[in-house]
């Protein structure tokens, strides 16, 4: 049986510094996006933001939290496993809560939205539970699984942030076109 030690995590430190830094930066950019949406008076209820904006921030924060957990100076590997279980359980509960928010939102999610905003995050949180179980079972595959998971949360956040920005941009352009703002602006000297 392979003895899993905290020393095995050292080889992954640079990876987690990159993923964690990226996640922190993207979290800040998401705050800028929400501010710009508010200033542009783009259509969107607080329920829509809870269903589609907040989960994006949560994905970035989850990637950041996983990355911090994987490079923290734990006393034992079991403490790391406990933290991963806590992250996973909280995230799984939150993913289920998104279903409720999405059903209450003004916007009606299509199949793609359900996959990216609920399905894949749920799978990623379950994978984190599996990684914690692998640690407890002394199976070193957890290193790769947690790395893929952290990267998955980062990429989910990037994809969903892009989805939000493009949706708002197209909606705003269609709204302006409908009220004739483009033609009025072109006539101004």
FENKALIN-V99015 format. One record per helix or strand of 3 or more residues. SS is the DSSP state (H for helix, E for strand). FROM is the first residue (numbers start at 1). TO is the last residue. Records with the same first field share a line. If there is no record, write none. Layout:
SS=FROM-TO + FROM-TO
This chain:
H=6-39 + 46-71 + 77-104 + 111-136 + 142-179 + 181-187
